[in-house]
Amino acid sequence: MEKGNKISERDERVKKLRELKKLNINPYPAKAKRTHTIERVLADFEKLEKDGAEIAIVGRLRGLRGHGNLTFANLEDGSGRIQIAVSKKEVGTDNYKIFTKLIDMGDFIEVRGVCFKTHKGENSVMTKKWRILTKALRPLPDKHKGLQDEEERLRKRYLDILFNPGVREMVEKKAVFWNSMREFLIKRGFLEVETPVLENTAGGADARPFVTHHNALDIDVYLRISMGELWQKRLMVAGFEKTFEIGRQFRNEGMSPEHLQDYTQMEFYWAYADYKDGMRLVEELYKYIAERTFGTLKFKIGKFNVDLGGKWEIYDYRETIKKRAGVDVLNADIKQIEEKLKELKIDYDKKGFNLTRAVDNLWKYCRKSIGGPGFLINVPVFMEPLAKRIEGNEDFVQRFQVILAGSEMGKGYSELNDPLDQAERFAEQQKLRDAGDDEAQMEDNEFVEALEYGMPPTCGFGISERLFSFLMNKPARECQIFPLMKPKNK
């Protein structure tokens, strides 16, 4: 329960709410009658002032300054802020008394009035009539201090946005980020699709899924861990040649500045293309997104200065690890790699530990010093169960990953369309799961059956909102509008 001044101030506002109702004033009407946004008023102010036309604006009161028979306030809507004046002479004694006694900062009101300039030259609106739209029962935080505690900021993100223009700008940029991606792909003939969020088999990635129960079918199902990878490949079987999906996916894994459990991802699938075609398209895509969202190709990300407009390097997986950690992952066994992990003081999860996890931990250590932009290629086949082998070098797969600022910013490959090879790799993954690796991929015999009908050569690629957070140079959680929080202790 709240204590001290907060509860007393809330009680005062509740009393004012009751007083308004006693006066037959509805504190929460369903509709506002707005003729102009504040942005439009400010843009056309000289003309509106000259014409003397009455306008109607709406918004939240962000300041109240009483001067006897005249009160000034700042009114703010989603487009901007303007000063309003409420005069006893203009609105009448009773309405002025109601305004000054029963209206508070944070309330939403509708104002009908005319434009004028104060003696200090400030663009303002003189109120002729006013009407309450929403009575706020809790006071807003102090405008200078705002929300100081980080957890409180994330828990009450609506107030963080209200007081922090940078957070509001981030929300708007994120919309541009995803829309620019959608725009890019649609212009190039990709069809946007929707695939299931609930699955019998969580496929398309190495990740631990969330499990839930489907009451109507009385079965346990998984929340998807990829953006419909195995479903979009079925669409390639069905004859579609270019598809993509943008949506939410879920991974029941640890939290870090780079990792989320509930986040947005995009994946595209492109028939008759391979991973080299994918690299060319993805480089073009990233540049387009950056220009449209941020207006630049140059970014400061952590300790790295990244220029997406510069040369995109090529990094060889095996050679990079050999150079930076002194281990040949193709010939080393799990014991040798585990010894190297200990030597380098790399923490790793012991549960379900195997060669794949060992090599992955070693690679993640090595990538931290690579600024990019560039593509990681030549990944060993045991690391990737869904990609085609490289012809003439079958120990490796046709996979690429975007490397930016020491991290992976997207992954794609020439999709495996040999159903027998796919079945064998799924079987190997299932052995890893049976041995305790709950991030290994599940067998999906229905998908293998679909491949047996024939899927054309296809390039697939996926990127999550991690890219947005990196370009913003902020932790991933900070770049979610409403990140998941533990409930407050009651």
N, C-alpha and C positions, 0 to 999 in steps of 0.2 A: 504494500500500500504506500502511496505517496505521502510525504510528510511536509510539514512546514508551509512556506509561502505558496508552493505550487498548488496544494490542495485548496488553500483559502482563495487563491485567485481563480481557480476553476469554479469553486462554489459561487464566487461573485458573478462569474459569467453565466452560470446556470440560473442565478436569480434574475439577471437581465433577460435571459431567454424567456423565463416565465412572465416577466413584465411585458415583453413584446406580445406574447400570446394573450395576455389580459387585455391588451389594447387592440385585439383582433388583427394583429400583424403577423403574417405567416413568416417565420424566420427561415423557412426552407422551401420557397416556391420552386415549381418544376421548370419554369422557363424564364429566360432573360430576353430582353428586347434591345439588342445591340444594333446600332447602325454603322459604327466605325470601330475598327481596332485602334488601339492607342498608337501603334506604329503608323497607321494611315493618318490619324489626326496630326501627329507631329510632322509627317511628310507634307501634308496639305494645309498646315496651320495658317499661313498668311492668307490664303484664299478663304478658309473657313472663318477666320476672324473678320475679314473684310465683308463677307456676305452676311455675317451675323446669324447663320443658319443654326438651328438647334440640333444637337447631335446626342446620341446615347452611347455611353461607353460602360464597360463592366470591368471588374477585377477585384483583387485583394488589396485591402488597406495596409500599407507598409509604413505609415507614419501619420501621427496626429499631433497638430500643434494649435492649441486653442488661444484665441486673442479676444476674449470677451464675446462680442456678438459676431465674430468671424473666426472660422476654424479652417486651417489649411491641412491637407493630407496628401500623401502620395498614393496614387492608384496604379496597380500593376496587373496587366494581363499577360498572356503568353507571348506577346509581341513587343512589349516595352512598358515604360513607366512615365506617368505625367502627374503634375500637381493639380489638385482640384481645390476649389474654395467653396465652403458652405457658409452662407451668410443668413443670419436671422431675418434680415430684410427680404431676401429672395425666396427662402423656403417657408417662411412663416414661423411664428414663435413656438407653436407646438412641435412642428417637425424638427426645428432646430434643437429643442430641448431633448427630444427623443434621440437625435443623432449624437449629441454631446454626452448624454447620460447612459445610453444603452448600447452604443456602438463602440467596438474596440479594434485595436490593431489586429490584423489577421482575418477580420470579417470580410466577406465578399459583398459588394454592393453594386447597384446599377445607378448611374448618374445621367440625368438629362440636363444639358446646359449649353452654354456658348463659349467659344474660345476668346480668351483675352490675355493680355500681357500684364504682369504685375508691375509695380513701379520700379522693381529691380530688373525688369525685362525678361522675366521667366515665363515661358509658354505655359498657360494654365487653362482650366475649364471652370467657369463660374456655374455652380449648380443651381438649376431651377427646380428640379425635383430629384429625389433620391429614393431608393428602395433597397431593402436588405435582400440579399440572395442566399447567404449562408452565415449563420452565427457560429463562430469558432469558439469552442469551449475550453481549449487549451491555448495559453499564450505561446507565441513563437519565441525561440531562443533569442538571446541578446544579439543584435545585428553585428556587433563588433567581435564578440567571442564565438558566436555560432556554436557548432558542436565540436568540442575539443577531443573527446575520446573516440579513437578509431572504431572500436566495436559499435559504439552508439551511432556513429555516422553511417555505418553499413546497415545497422538494424533499422534506423530511421532514415533511409536513403531519400525519402521524399523531402525531408527537411534539409538534408545535405545538398540536394539539387536546388532547393529554393534559395539557399544562402551561398552556394558556391557556383559561380558562373562556369568554372572549369569543368565541373561534373556535368552540368547541363550541356555544355559543348561536347563533352565526351559522348553523351547519349545520342546527340544529333549526328555526330561523326560516325558512330557505329551503324546507324541506319544507312548513311551514305556508303559505308564500307560494304555492307551486304548487298545493297541495291546496285552498286557499281559492278560487283561480281556478277550479279544476275544479268545486268545490262550487257556486260561483255560477252557472256555465254550465249544469250539469246540472239545477239547480233551475229554470232557465228553459227547459228543454226541449231543450237542445243535446245532440247525440249525439257521444260521443268516438270518433274514428276513427284509423286508422293508414294512412299513405300511404308510398310508396317513398322510401328514403334514396338509393338508386342510381338515376340517371336518364340517359336518352339525351340529354336536353336539360335544362340547368340553368335553370329558369324561376321566375318569381314575384318577382324582385328585380333590382336593378342591383348586381351583385357579381361578383368574380372567383372562380370555383369551383376546388375541388380536383379533380384528374383521377386516376383509377385504372384498372386493367385488369381486365376480367372474363374470367378464363381459360376458363371453360366455353363462353361465347358468343364468345370471341375478339374482344371489342370494348372500346374505351375508354368509360368511363362517368364521370359526374360525381356527386360527393357533393352533396346538395341544398343550395340556398342560401336556400330558404324552407320554411315548414312546410306543404308540400304544397299551395301556393296553387292551382296549375293542376289538381291532382288533386281538391281539395275542390270546385272549381267544376264539375268533371265530375260530382261527387256531386249538385250542384244540378241538373244536366241529368238525372241519374238519378231525381230526384224527392224526394231528401232536402231538408228545408227549414232545418234548423239543425244544423251540424256544427262540431266543433273538434278540434284536435290539439295536444298538448304533447309536444315531443320535441327531439332534437338536430339542429342544422343547422351548416353549415360554410362559411366564407368565407375564401379564401386571400388575406388582405389584411393591412395593417399593424397593429401592436400600439399601443395607447394606454390610458390609464386608463379609457376608455369602450368600447374595442373588443376583442373576442375573436375567435378563429378557429373555435372549437369550443364551442358554447354552446346553451342551451335557449331555445326560443321557443314561444309559443302563437299560433295563428291560429284565428279563428272565421269562419264564413260563414253568413249569415242571409238566406234568401230572402224576397222581398216587402218588404224594408226598404232604406232609402237611407242616405247618409252622415250625415244629420241624426239619424235613428234611432240610428245607430251612435254618434254623439257622446253622446247621452243615456245609452245603455247603458254605454259605456266610462267615463263619469264615475261612474256608480253602481258599476261593477266596481272601479275604483281605490280608491274609498272603502271598499268591502267588504274588499278585500285588505289595505289599510292597517290597518283596525280589527282584523281577525282576526290579522294577523301581528305588528303592533307596538303595538296597543292605543291608537293615537292617529291623528289626521289632520294633526298639525303636525310638520314636520320641518325640521331644519337641514341643508341640502345645499350644501356649499362655502360661498360668500359669501351664499347666499340663505336666507331663511326662507320656507318653503312651507307653506301651509295648504290642504290638499285639501278642507276643509270650507267654504272661502270661495267667492267667486264665480269661476267659470271664465271667463276672458276669451276673446275672439275676436280673432285676429291675422290680418290680410290679408297674404298673401305679398308681392304686388307693392308695396303701400303701405308695408309694414315696411322693405323693402330701399330704397325710394325715400327714406324718412324717415331711415334710419340710414346709408345709403351714398351717397345722392344719385344713384342710377341707376334708370332705368325699364327693368326687364328685358324688358318686352314690346317695346320699341322700340330697345333698344341692340343693337349687333352685338358679335361676340366681341372685336374689337380694343378697343372702348371699355371692355368689362368687364375685359379683361386689363390695361389701363392703370390701372383703378381698383384691381385686386388688387395691382398693384405699388405704387401710391400708399399703400395701406393696409398694405403690408408683409405680405401674406398669402402664405404658402408654398403651392404647389400642384404636383401631379404633371404634368409636361410631356407624359408619354406618353399618346397618344390624346386629347389636350386638344381640347375642342370647346365649343360654346355651352352644352350641358347641364352639363358639368363646371364651366365658368366660373361660371355662375349659382349652381350648388350651393355652390361655394367661397365666393361672396359671401354667400349666405344663412347659411352656417355661421358666418361672421364676425358677421353681424347678430344671430343668435339668442343669442349669448353673454351679452347684457345683459338677456335676458327671463327673469324669474323664474318666471312662471306661478303657479298652474296655468292652462292655457288650451289652446285649439285653434287651430292654424294652418290657414287655408283659402285658397281661390282660388289654387291653384297652376297655372302655365301648362301647357297640354296637352303641350308638347314635353318637359316634365319628368316626365311620368307616362304610360307606354304602356298601363296596364292599367285606367285609371279612365274613367268616363263623363264626357263634356263637360257643362258647366252649360248647361241650356236657356236660350237667349236671350243667352248670353255664352260662346260656344263656344271662345274662346281659353283658357279655364280649365276645370279638371276638378273633379269632386265628390270631392275628397280632403280628409282631415283628419289632422292629426298632433298628438299630445299634446306640449305644451311644458312642461318642468319644469327649473328651475335651469339655464337656458341651453342645454338640449339637447333632442333629440327622444326621447320616451318611448313610442313606438307610432305606427303609421300604419294608416289605413283609408280606404276609399273606396266609392262606389257603383261596383260592378264593371262593366267594359265587357262588354256581352253582344251587341253588334253585331259579327257575325263578319267583315264586310267592313272595317269600321273597324279591328278588331283586326288583321286581316291587313296592312293598310296601315301600322299603327304598328309591327308586328313588322318589316316590310320596312325602315322608317326606322331602327329599332334595328340591324338587320343591317348597314346602310350604315355606321353608327358603329363597329361591330365591325370591319368590313373596313378601316376607316380607322385602326384601332389602339386603339380604346377597348374593352378586354377586360372592362369592367364593364357594357357595354351588354347588353340582353337578347337572347337567342337566338330565332330564329324557331322556332315550334312549330306546324307545320301540323296535327299530330294534334289539338292542343288547339283550333285554329280549326275543324277538322272537327266536333269535339264541340259547339262553340258553334252550328254550323249546324243541329243538331238542336233547338236552342232551350234557353236558360238563362233562368230567371225573373229579374226585377230582384233584385239581391242586394247586400248590404253585407258587405264583408270587413274584417277588422282583425287586426293582428299586433303582439305585444309580446315583447321578449326579456328575458333576465335582467338587462339593464342597469337596468331599473326597480328591481329588488331592490337592486343595488349602490348606486344613488342614494339610495334610502330608508335604506340602511345608512350612507350618507355615506362610502363606501370605494371604492377603485378596483375595477373589474370583476374583475380577476385575483385580488384578495384575497378576493373573494366566491365563487370557485370552490373546491370542496373540494380537488381535485387539479389545479391548472393545469399546462398543458404546459410542460416545462422542457427546455432543451438537455441532452443527456447530458454527464455529467462527463468532463473530459479524463482519459484513463488513462495 
